[in-house]
Amino acid sequence: MSLASLEHRSGRLPAELTSFVGRRAELDEIARLFTRCRLVTLTGPGGVGKTRLAMRAAVHVGDGLPDGVRFVDLGSLRDPALLAQTVAERLELLDQEPAAALDVLVAHLADRRMLLVLDTCEHLVDAVALLSETLLRSAPGLLVLATGRQPLEVPGEHTVVVAPLSCPKAPAGPCESMELFADRAAAVVPGWRVTDANRDAVALLCHRLDGIPLAIELAAVQLRALSVEQLLDRFGDRLVLARGRRTSLPRHRTLRTAIDWSHELCTPGERLLWARLSVFAGDFDLESAEHVCRDDADDGELPAEHVLDTLAGLVAKSVVLRVERDGDARYRMLDTLREYGAERLAELGQRERTRERAFDWFAGQVHRAREELATAAQPGWLRWFRDEQANVRAVLDHALRDGDGSGLYPVFLGFCRILALQGLIGEARHWLRRLLDVAAPDRTCAAEALALGGLLATLQDDLDEGRAMVARAAGRAGDDPAGLAYVRQVQGTIELYSDRMPEAARLLAEAERLHRAAGSRDVLVPIAGVFLSAAHSLAGDTGEGERHAAAIVREAEDSGEQWCLSYGLCMRALARLLAGDPAAALPHARAALAVKDGLEDRLGVALALDITGACLIGTGGFGAGVRLFGAGDRLRTFIGTALFGRQHAQLRAFYEKSARDGLGDAAFTAAFTAGRSLDTARAVAEALGEAPERPAGRRALTRREREVAALVAGGLSNREIAERLVISKRTVDSHLEHILGKLGFTSRVQIATWHAERSPEEGEHVP
């Protein structure tokens, strides 16, 4: 089962939502094994507690490693080709074309000493085995802790079979399973405890449940309606009968019986919703559940207006977990319960229909997003996608595998745009290639789809593929102004990357004219103007470059769009920098960076860090500028691109030489190396002028981090904190992650307690 919280994107260990019980022998064994080997796999059936054990073991093992722990939940990943990229993202290596992501991981981990936790591997066992073996061979300081229902069978692997919790050897004897039951029972019925009167019944129930944690938790939930004695009477006979079957291992039968019983105690509507919710690969919100799981007819078994109450019933029965993200409720099921629901859905004959509804819902949302990406609704859609990425990936993967692909181009063109807006260029290329392999685009979107493929390739400096794709696009565009506009835009971008500025400017200007003639409101349209501005500025005509950049900024401000707005600000900064006025360029570069950070646009953040660094070097801030160059270099390497191709490299080389002359070789190298080690959030904070105070020790927080901690203690959500401090939510998320890491905490409650216990002289003003 997977208990990863909604912090899974960060790669930090998830917060534990309930108390951890027992497992001292297993924890000691895992720690002992890591003194003699580097790969430990926890194996066992679903529901036995592998994930919780891995999380707790990681805290102890990772404490002695200088580079800490990274946790990767693989439960919602369906495409093995995205495994290395997914792990890279959790290590903050951001986007990379999937085919190259493994090389990126190898390079990053080569000299690090850290623990990598790969959770829920059974459905990707071959891919995880290959990845683990490759990383362990190339990174001598790496430890890997995996969980799954079977070993990886990698050389050097040691396995720990995770057994159920210990059961009472005597009717009244204490044990781990009774301790777990008592803990979960008290959570359901406040004040409940094991007494002399109920101890024997609790012991017998835990014994009959074979100490399986999930079975115990499902049973404890029933104390809302039954006493433990009644629970034993009603449930115990089922368990005895289950042991008489010969169809599976005893513990499998016990867990299955516990889940069956929980299922039977559900109302008909709850059973139906349980089955239909199994189509969600990751967590989900109420709106998605209502659209995917409802019946169309008012007289159906589960009308839309009943979904909320029915979902609440499943939460009360611990079938569905309720979790929060910035004050918004989301829901998820443990993998074991999702698999059970999927079986029931197939038995009902509703699997394909429910999958179709899921595809229709998420495809419809992507269509809406594409229409509104060029408006003020853009940040909201990007947040939506970050929440729903696992579900969108899953429905599109299923559609590619089971359909002919001919009708998928509209949704994939929207999906790839969303990925591109967050700098996920490599993943966008992966999906578009898969679609092109399945089906050729029809004439209505062929030029656009092929040109998009060419643009994505060019942005990763793969000019050969870019030229091949745009040549195919030109052959399909005919005299259609919209198709030709995309073709000229990509052709101009390729010329820019090839350092042929006059030809780039001509083609990009033609692209702008054709886009206007076609009346397109596509979010990618203004990028022609961004590259046109760059072409003029890099060719020496900074006045014309700034004019085009200013036009982009004005149009974006009028529409409320932010992605192109921030690129326009970057180009204004570039124009003024190249005109010899770095001081005037700096505010535009910082403004662009703040927007890019809020949008989580990796590509844009890398560019803005470079331009800000150049501005600082140009104004005499050599050390600070070089640190940002180091940070930008790390991002750009792992994204797999250099904006503007050769000219970008020449521009960087000029300012690097200036800084090296000002600092000397040793200081330059030290600053650059320090910058490469910065995580993205800290690099952005430095670039925006939020310099950390001098630390008083390992646990010291920066001024901004203390402000965020105070607002967390005040009960504000991340979004509310962002509004209060006038910073992006993404920045707040990053600050919170650093606070938890520095203080060794796993929850907001711990931060609030820490803040309340601090002495007055440690306080700070919070606006």
C-alpha positions in Angstrom: 0.0 0.0 0.0 1.1 3.6 -0.5 0.6 6.2 2.1 2.6 8.9 0.5 1.1 12.3 1.2 0.5 15.1 -1.2 4.0 16.3 -0.7 5.1 13.7 -3.1 6.3 16.2 -5.7 9.1 17.5 -3.4 10.7 14.1 -2.9 10.9 14.8 0.9 9.7 12.0 3.2 5.9 12.3 3.6 4.5 13.3 6.9 3.1 10.4 8.9 -0.6 11.0 9.4 -1.1 8.4 12.2 1.2 7.0 14.9 3.7 4.4 14.1 3.4 1.1 16.1 6.0 -1.6 16.7 8.4 -2.9 14.1 11.5 -2.5 16.3 13.1 -5.8 15.1 12.5 -4.9 11.4 13.9 -1.4 11.9 17.0 -2.8 13.5 17.4 -5.4 10.7 17.1 -2.8 8.0 19.7 -0.6 9.7 22.0 -3.6 10.1 21.6 -4.6 6.4 22.6 -1.1 5.2 25.9 -1.5 7.0 26.8 -4.4 4.7 24.8 -3.8 1.4 23.3 -0.9 -0.5 20.0 -2.2 -1.7 17.3 -3.4 0.6 13.8 -4.3 -0.6 10.9 -4.7 1.7 8.5 -7.3 0.4 5.1 -8.5 1.4 1.5 -8.5 0.5 -0.6 -5.4 0.2 -1.8 -4.1 3.5 1.1 -5.4 5.6 2.7 -2.0 6.2 5.7 -1.8 3.8 5.4 1.9 3.1 5.1 2.9 6.7 8.1 0.8 7.7 10.1 2.2 4.8 9.3 5.8 5.9 10.3 5.1 9.5 13.4 3.3 8.5 14.4 6.1 6.1 14.4 8.6 9.0 16.9 6.5 10.9 19.2 5.4 8.0 19.1 8.8 6.3 20.1 10.7 9.5 23.7 9.8 9.0 23.9 10.6 5.3 25.1 14.1 4.3 22.7 14.3 1.3 19.7 13.0 3.3 16.7 11.0 1.9 14.5 11.3 -1.2 11.2 9.5 -1.3 9.6 8.6 -4.6 6.0 7.2 -4.6 5.6 5.1 -7.8 2.1 4.0 -7.1 0.4 6.3 -9.6 3.1 6.0 -12.4 1.9 3.8 -15.2 4.4 4.4 -18.0 7.8 2.7 -17.3 9.5 5.0 -19.8 8.8 7.9 -17.4 10.4 6.2 -14.4 13.9 7.8 -14.6 12.3 11.2 -15.3 10.0 10.9 -12.3 12.9 10.0 -10.0 14.8 13.0 -11.4 12.0 15.4 -10.7 11.8 14.2 -7.0 15.6 15.0 -6.8 14.8 18.5 -8.1 16.6 17.7 -11.4 13.4 18.8 -13.1 12.7 17.9 -16.7 14.7 15.9 -19.1 13.8 13.9 -22.2 13.0 10.4 -20.8 15.6 8.7 -22.9 18.3 10.9 -21.4 17.0 11.1 -17.8 19.0 8.1 -16.7 22.2 9.8 -17.7 21.2 12.9 -15.8 20.5 10.8 -12.7 23.8 9.0 -12.9 25.7 12.3 -13.2 23.8 13.9 -10.3 24.2 10.9 -7.9 27.8 10.0 -8.8 29.4 11.7 -5.8 26.4 11.9 -3.4 25.8 10.0 -0.2 22.0 9.6 0.2 19.2 7.2 0.6 16.7 6.9 -2.2 13.3 5.3 -1.3 11.4 3.8 -4.2 7.9 3.0 -2.9 5.4 0.7 -4.5 7.5 -0.9 -7.3 5.6 -4.1 -8.1 3.9 -2.9 -11.3 7.2 -1.5 -12.6 9.5 -4.1 -11.2 11.6 -4.6 -14.4 12.1 -0.9 -14.9 12.9 -0.3 -11.2 15.4 -3.2 -11.2 17.3 -1.8 -14.2 17.3 1.7 -12.8 18.4 0.6 -9.3 21.2 -1.5 -10.7 22.5 1.3 -12.9 22.4 3.9 -10.2 24.1 1.7 -7.6 26.9 0.8 -10.0 27.6 4.4 -10.9 27.0 6.1 -7.5 29.1 4.4 -4.7 27.6 6.5 -2.0 23.9 5.8 -2.9 21.7 3.5 -0.8 18.3 2.3 -2.2 15.3 1.2 -0.1 12.5 -0.3 -2.2 9.1 -1.6 -1.4 7.0 -4.1 -3.4 5.3 -7.4 -3.5 8.4 -9.2 -4.9 12.1 -8.7 -4.9 13.8 -6.7 -7.6 16.3 -9.5 -8.2 19.3 -7.2 -8.6 22.8 -8.3 -7.7 23.6 -7.3 -4.1 20.0 -7.0 -3.1 18.9 -8.0 0.4 15.3 -8.5 1.1 13.3 -8.1 4.3 10.0 -9.9 4.3 7.6 -7.6 6.1 5.5 -9.9 8.3 2.2 -8.9 10.0 2.4 -7.3 13.5 3.0 -9.7 16.4 -0.2 -11.2 17.9 -0.8 -12.1 21.5 0.8 -15.4 22.7 -1.6 -15.4 25.6 -5.2 -14.1 25.6 -4.2 -11.1 27.8 -0.7 -10.6 26.6 0.4 -7.3 25.1 1.5 -7.2 21.5 2.0 -4.8 18.5 -1.3 -5.7 16.8 -3.3 -4.9 20.0 -1.4 -1.7 20.4 -2.3 -0.7 16.8 -6.0 -1.7 17.3 -6.2 0.4 20.5 -4.5 3.4 18.8 -6.9 3.4 15.8 -9.9 2.6 18.0 -9.2 5.7 20.1 -9.0 7.8 17.0 -12.5 6.6 16.0 -14.1 6.6 19.4 -12.4 9.2 21.7 -11.5 7.8 25.0 -11.7 4.2 23.9 -9.1 1.9 25.5 -8.3 -1.7 26.2 -9.7 -2.7 29.5 -9.9 -5.8 31.6 -13.4 -6.3 30.3 -12.5 -6.2 26.5 -8.9 -7.3 26.5 -9.6 -10.9 25.7 -11.9 -10.0 22.8 -9.3 -7.5 21.4 -6.6 -10.2 21.6 -8.7 -12.8 19.9 -9.8 -10.4 17.2 -6.2 -9.4 16.5 -5.1 -13.0 16.4 -7.9 -13.9 13.9 -6.8 -10.9 11.8 -3.3 -12.4 11.7 -1.8 -9.0 12.8 -2.3 -7.5 9.3 -2.3 -3.7 9.8 -4.8 -2.8 7.1 -7.2 -5.5 8.3 -6.9 -4.2 11.9 -7.5 -0.6 10.8 -10.6 -1.6 8.9 -11.9 -3.5 11.8 -11.2 -0.7 14.3 -13.3 1.7 12.2 -16.4 -0.4 12.9 -16.3 0.5 16.6 -18.3 3.6 15.7 -21.3 1.2 15.6 -20.3 -2.0 17.4 -18.5 -2.9 20.6 -15.4 -5.0 20.2 -17.3 -8.0 21.5 -20.0 -7.5 18.8 -17.4 -7.0 16.2 -15.7 -10.3 17.1 -19.0 -12.2 17.1 -20.0 -10.9 13.7 -16.6 -10.9 12.1 -14.8 -13.7 13.8 -16.9 -16.5 12.2 -16.1 -15.1 8.7 -12.4 -15.3 9.5 -12.6 -18.9 10.7 -14.5 -19.9 7.5 -11.9 -18.1 5.4 -9.1 -20.2 6.8 -10.9 -23.3 5.6 -10.5 -22.3 1.9 -7.5 -23.5 -0.1 -7.5 -20.9 -2.8 -4.7 -18.7 -1.4 -2.3 -18.1 1.4 -3.9 -17.7 4.8 -2.9 -14.1 5.3 -4.2 -13.2 1.8 -7.5 -14.8 2.8 -7.6 -12.9 6.1 -7.0 -9.5 4.4 -9.5 -10.3 1.7 -12.1 -11.3 4.2 -11.6 -8.1 6.1 -12.0 -6.0 3.0 -15.0 -8.1 1.9 -16.6 -7.4 5.3 -15.9 -3.7 5.1 -17.4 -3.7 1.6 -20.6 -5.5 2.8 -21.0 -2.9 5.6 -21.1 -0.2 3.0 -24.3 1.0 1.5 -25.1 0.1 -2.1 -24.1 3.6 -3.2 -20.8 3.4 -1.2 -19.9 0.1 -2.9 -20.6 1.5 -6.3 -18.6 4.7 -5.6 -15.7 2.6 -4.2 -15.6 0.6 -7.5 -15.8 3.7 -9.7 -13.2 5.6 -7.7 -10.7 2.9 -8.6 -10.1 4.5 -12.0 -8.2 7.4 -10.4 -4.5 6.7 -10.6 -3.7 9.3 -8.0 -5.5 11.5 -5.5 -8.6 13.4 -6.7 -11.0 16.2 -5.7 -14.7 16.2 -5.2 -15.4 17.8 -8.6 -13.6 15.0 -10.4 -15.3 12.3 -8.4 -18.7 13.9 -9.2 -18.1 14.0 -12.9 -16.5 10.6 -13.3 -18.5 8.5 -10.8 -22.0 9.9 -11.0 -24.9 8.4 -13.0 -26.2 10.6 -15.8 -29.9 9.9 -15.1 -31.5 11.5 -12.0 -33.0 8.1 -11.1 -29.6 6.3 -11.3 -28.0 4.5 -8.5 -25.5 7.4 -7.8 -26.7 10.8 -9.0 -24.2 13.7 -8.8 -25.8 15.3 -5.7 -25.3 12.1 -3.7 -21.5 11.7 -4.5 -20.4 14.0 -1.6 -22.4 12.3 1.1 -21.4 8.9 -0.3 -17.7 9.8 -0.4 -18.0 11.1 3.2 -19.3 7.6 4.1 -16.3 6.0 2.5 -14.0 8.4 4.4 -15.7 7.5 7.7 -15.1 3.8 7.0 -11.4 4.4 6.2 -11.8 3.1 2.6 -10.9 6.6 1.3 -8.4 8.9 2.9 -9.0 12.6 3.1 -6.0 14.8 2.7 -5.5 18.6 2.3 -3.5 20.8 0.0 -3.6 24.4 1.1 -7.0 24.1 2.6 -8.5 22.2 -0.3 -9.8 18.7 0.4 -8.5 15.9 -1.8 -9.0 12.1 -1.5 -7.1 8.9 -2.2 -7.3 5.2 -1.7 -4.7 2.8 -0.6 -3.4 0.7 -3.5 -4.9 -2.5 -2.0 -8.3 -1.0 -1.7 -8.1 0.6 -5.1 -7.3 -2.9 -6.6 -10.3 -4.3 -4.8 -12.5 -1.6 -6.2 -11.1 -2.3 -9.7 -12.1 -5.9 -9.3 -15.6 -5.0 -8.3 -15.9 -2.5 -11.2 -15.0 -5.3 -13.6 -17.5 -7.6 -12.1 -20.2 -4.9 -12.5 -19.3 -4.6 -16.2 -18.6 -0.9 -15.8 -14.8 -0.7 -16.2 -14.7 0.6 -19.7 -17.5 3.0 -19.3 -16.0 4.5 -16.2 -12.6 4.8 -17.8 -14.3 6.5 -20.8 -15.9 9.0 -18.3 -12.6 9.6 -16.7 -11.0 10.3 -20.1 -13.9 12.5 -21.1 -13.6 14.5 -17.9 -9.8 15.0 -17.9 -9.7 15.5 -21.7 -12.4 18.1 -21.4 -10.5 19.9 -18.7 -7.4 19.9 -20.8 -9.4 21.4 -23.7 -10.7 24.1 -21.4 -7.2 24.8 -20.2 -5.9 25.2 -23.7 -8.6 27.7 -24.5 -7.8 29.7 -21.3 -4.0 29.4 -21.1 -3.6 32.8 -22.8 -5.8 34.5 -20.2 -5.7 35.4 -16.5 -7.0 31.9 -15.8 -3.5 30.5 -16.7 -2.0 30.1 -13.2 -5.2 28.3 -12.0 -5.0 25.8 -14.8 -1.3 25.2 -14.1 -2.1 24.5 -10.4 -4.9 22.2 -11.5 -2.5 20.2 -13.7 0.1 19.9 -10.9 -2.7 18.4 -8.7 -4.0 16.1 -11.4 -0.9 15.2 -13.3 -1.0 11.5 -12.3 -4.6 11.1 -13.4 -4.1 12.9 -16.7 -1.1 10.8 -17.5 -3.0 7.6 -16.7 -6.0 8.4 -18.8 -3.9 9.5 -21.8 -1.7 6.4 -21.4 -4.7 4.2 -21.4 -6.1 6.0 -24.5 -2.9 5.5 -26.4 -2.7 1.8 -25.5 -6.3 0.9 -26.2 -7.4 3.3 -29.0 -6.3 4.0 -32.6 -5.1 7.5 -31.6 -6.8 9.3 -34.5 -9.0 11.4 -32.3 -6.4 12.2 -29.6 -4.5 15.0 -31.2 -6.7 17.9 -29.8 -6.2 16.8 -26.2 -2.6 16.0 -26.6 -1.8 19.4 -28.2 -3.4 21.0 -25.1 -1.6 18.6 -22.8 1.8 19.3 -24.4 1.2 23.0 -24.1 0.6 22.7 -20.3 3.8 20.7 -20.0 5.8 23.2 -22.0 4.5 26.1 -19.9 6.1 24.4 -16.9 9.3 23.7 -18.7 8.6 20.0 -19.0 9.9 20.0 -22.5 11.3 16.5 -22.4 8.0 14.9 -21.2 6.0 16.8 -23.8 8.3 15.4 -26.5 7.8 11.9 -25.1 4.0 12.1 -25.3 3.9 13.7 -28.7 6.3 11.0 -30.1 4.1 8.3 -28.7 1.1 9.8 -30.3 2.8 10.2 -33.7 3.9 6.5 -33.5 0.3 5.4 -32.9 -1.5 7.6 -35.5 -0.7 10.3 -38.1 -2.4 13.6 -37.5 -5.3 14.6 -39.9 -5.1 17.7 -42.0 -6.9 19.9 -39.5 -4.0 19.8 -37.0 -1.1 18.1 -38.8 1.0 21.3 -39.4 0.4 22.4 -35.8 1.3 19.0 -34.3 4.4 18.6 -36.3 5.5 22.2 -35.8 5.0 21.8 -32.0 7.3 18.7 -32.2 9.9 20.8 -34.0 9.6 23.6 -31.5 10.0 21.2 -28.5 13.1 19.6 -30.1 14.6 23.0 -30.8 14.1 24.1 -27.3 16.3 21.2 -26.2 18.9 22.1 -28.8 18.0 19.1 -30.9 18.2 21.1 -34.2 18.3 18.0 -36.5 15.0 16.7 -35.2 13.6 20.2 -35.1 14.4 20.7 -38.8 13.0 17.3 -39.7 9.7 17.9 -37.9 9.2 21.4 -39.3 9.9 20.2 -42.8 7.1 17.7 -42.4 4.9 20.4 -41.0 5.6 22.7 -43.9 4.5 19.9 -46.3 1.2 19.6 -44.5 0.5 23.4 -44.0 -0.5 24.2 -47.5 -1.8 27.8 -47.7 -3.4 27.7 -44.3 -2.2 30.9 -42.4 -2.5 29.2 -39.0 -0.4 26.2 -40.0 2.1 28.4 -41.9 2.4 30.7 -38.8 3.5 27.8 -36.6 5.9 26.6 -39.4 7.5 30.0 -39.7 7.8 30.4 -36.0 9.7 27.1 -35.6 11.8 27.9 -38.6 12.7 31.2 -37.2 13.5 29.7 -33.8 15.9 27.2 -35.4 17.7 30.0 -37.2 18.0 31.9 -33.9 19.5 28.8 -32.2 21.8 28.5 -35.3 23.1 32.0 -34.8 21.6 33.3 -38.0 19.9 36.4 -36.6 18.8 38.3 -39.7 17.1 35.2 -41.1 15.6 34.4 -37.7 14.2 37.9 -37.5 12.6 37.7 -41.0 10.9 34.4 -40.3 9.7 35.3 -36.8 8.3 38.6 -38.1 6.4 36.7 -40.8 5.1 34.3 -38.2 3.7 37.2 -36.2 2.0 38.5 -39.3 0.5 35.1 -40.1 -0.7 34.6 -36.5 -2.5 37.9 -36.7 -4.1 37.0 -40.0 -5.3 33.7 -38.5 -6.6 35.4 -35.4 -5.0 32.9 -33.1 -5.2 33.3 -29.4 -2.9 30.4 -28.6 -0.6 30.9 -25.7 2.4 29.9 -27.8 1.8 32.7 -30.3 3.6 35.5 -28.4 6.7 33.3 -28.2 7.4 34.3 -31.8 7.6 37.9 -30.5 9.9 36.8 -27.6 12.3 35.1 -30.0 12.0 38.1 -32.4 13.0 40.4 -29.6 16.0 38.2 -28.7 17.1 38.0 -32.4 17.2 41.9 -32.6 18.9 42.4 -29.3 21.5 39.7 -29.9 22.2 41.1 -33.3 22.9 44.5 -31.7 19.7 46.3 -32.3 18.6 46.6 -28.7 16.2 49.4 -29.3 14.1 47.2 -31.7 14.6 44.3 -29.3 13.1 46.3 -26.4 10.2 47.6 -28.6 9.1 44.0 -29.3 9.5 43.0 -25.7 7.5 46.0 -24.5 4.7 45.0 -26.9 4.6 41.5 -25.5 4.4 42.8 -22.0 1.6 45.2 -22.9 -0.5 42.5 -24.6 0.0 40.1 -21.7 -0.9 42.7 -19.1 -4.1 43.4 -21.1 -5.1 39.7 -21.2 -3.8 38.8 -17.7 -1.6 36.1 -19.1 1.7 35.6 -17.1 3.9 33.1 -18.9 4.5 35.2 -22.0 4.5 38.3 -19.8 7.5 37.0 -17.8 9.3 36.1 -21.0 8.6 39.6 -22.3 10.2 41.0 -19.1 13.2 38.7 -19.6 13.6 40.2 -23.1 13.3 43.8 -21.8 16.0 42.9 -19.3 18.2 41.4 -22.0 17.8 44.4 -24.3 18.8 46.8 -21.6 21.7 44.6 -20.4 23.1 44.4 -24.0 22.6 48.1 -24.3 25.0 48.6 -21.4 22.6 49.4 -18.6 22.6 46.4 -16.3 21.2 48.4 -13.4 18.1 49.3 -15.4 17.8 45.7 -16.6 17.9 44.1 -13.1 14.3 45.0 -12.0 12.9 43.5 -15.1 14.9 40.3 -14.7 13.8 40.0 -11.1 10.2 40.7 -11.9 10.3 38.0 -14.6 11.9 35.5 -12.2 9.2 36.1 -9.6 6.5 35.2 -12.1 8.4 32.2 -13.5 8.9 30.9 -10.0 5.2 31.2 -9.2 4.3 29.4 -12.4 6.9 26.7 -11.7 8.2 27.2 -15.3 11.6 25.5 -15.0 12.8 26.7 -18.4 11.9 30.3 -17.6 13.4 30.2 -14.1 16.7 29.0 -15.6 16.7 31.9 -18.2 15.7 34.5 -15.6 18.5 33.3 -13.2 21.1 33.7 -15.9 19.9 37.2 -16.9 19.7 38.3 -13.3 23.2 36.9 -12.7 24.5 38.8 -15.7 22.9 42.0 -14.4 24.5 41.6 -10.9 27.9 41.0 -12.5 27.4 44.0 -14.7 26.8 46.2 -11.6 29.8 44.8 -9.7 28.1 42.0 -7.8 30.5 39.4 -9.1 30.1 36.7 -6.4 26.3 36.9 -6.3 26.0 36.8 -10.0 28.3 33.8 -10.4 26.3 31.9 -7.8 23.2 32.5 -9.9 25.1 31.3 -13.0 25.9 28.1 -11.2 22.3 27.6 -10.2 21.1 28.4 -13.7 23.7 26.1 -15.2 22.4 23.2 -13.0 18.8 23.8 -14.1 19.7 24.3 -17.8 21.8 21.1 -17.8 19.0 19.0 -16.3 16.3 20.6 -18.5 18.4 19.8 -21.5 18.5 23.2 -23.2 20.3 26.5 -23.5 18.0 29.4 -24.5 19.0 31.0 -27.7 21.6 28.4 -28.5 25.1 29.6 -29.4 24.4 33.2 -28.5 23.3 32.3 -25.0 26.7 30.5 -24.5 28.6 33.5 -25.9 26.7 35.9 -23.6 27.4 33.7 -20.6 31.1 33.4 -21.5 31.4 37.2 -21.6 30.0 37.8 -18.2 31.8 34.8 -16.7 35.1 36.3 -17.9 34.2 39.7 -16.4 33.4 38.0 -13.0 36.5 35.9 -13.1 38.6 39.0 -13.8 36.9 40.7 -10.8 37.1 37.8 -8.4 40.1 35.7 -9.4 40.0 32.1 -10.4 39.7 30.5 -7.0 36.9 32.7 -5.8 35.0 32.4 -9.1 35.2 28.6 -8.9 34.1 28.5 -5.3 31.1 30.8 -6.0 30.1 28.9 -9.1 30.3 25.5 -7.3 28.3 26.9 -4.4 25.7 28.1 -6.9 25.4 24.7 -8.5 24.6 23.2 -5.1 21.8 25.5 -4.5 18.3 24.1 -4.8 15.9 26.1 -6.9 14.0 27.8 -4.1 17.2 29.1 -2.4 18.6 30.3 -5.8 15.4 32.2 -6.5 15.4 33.8 -3.1 19.0 35.0 -3.5 18.2 36.3 -7.0 15.3 38.3 -5.6 17.4 39.8 -2.9 16.0 37.7 0.0 19.5 36.9 1.3 19.5 34.6 4.3 20.7 35.8 7.7 23.9 34.4 9.1 23.0 31.0 10.5 23.3 30.4 14.2 23.6 26.6 13.6 22.2 23.8 11.6 18.6 24.6 12.6 18.8 28.3 11.8 16.0 29.7 9.6 16.3 32.7 7.3 14.2 35.8 8.1 11.6 34.9 5.4 11.5 31.3 6.7 10.7 32.5 10.2 8.0 34.7 8.8 6.4 31.8 7.0 6.7 29.7 10.1 4.9 32.3 12.1 2.0 32.4 9.6 1.9 28.6 9.6 1.5 28.7 13.3 -1.3 31.2 12.8 -3.2 28.6 10.8 -2.8 30.2 7.4 -2.7 28.0 4.3 0.2 28.3 1.8 -2.0 30.3 -0.6 -3.0 32.7 2.2 0.6 33.1 3.3 1.6 33.9 -0.3 -1.1 36.6 -0.4 0.0 38.0 3.0 3.7 38.2 2.1 3.1 39.1 -1.6 5.1 36.2 -2.9 4.2 33.3 -5.1 2.6 30.2 -3.6 5.4 28.1 -5.2 7.9 30.2 -3.1 5.9 29.5 0.0 5.8 25.8 -0.7 9.6 25.8 -1.0 10.1 27.8 2.2 7.9 25.4 4.0 9.9 22.4 2.7 13.1 24.0 3.9 11.6 24.8 7.3 10.6 21.2 7.8 14.0 20.0 6.6 16.0 22.3 8.8 14.0 21.6 11.9 13.7 17.9 11.3 9.9 18.1 11.3 7.3 16.3 9.2 4.1 18.4 9.9 2.7 21.9 10.2 1.6 21.1 13.7 5.3 20.6 14.8 6.2 24.0 13.2 3.3 25.7 15.2 4.5 24.1 18.4 8.1 25.1 17.7 7.1 28.7 17.1 5.0 28.9 20.2 7.9 27.6 22.4 10.5 30.1 21.1 11.8 32.8 23.3 10.7 36.4 22.7 14.1 37.5 21.6 13.8 35.0 18.7 10.7 36.6 17.5 10.2 38.6 14.3 7.8 41.0 12.8 5.2 39.5 10.5 3.3 41.8 8.2 
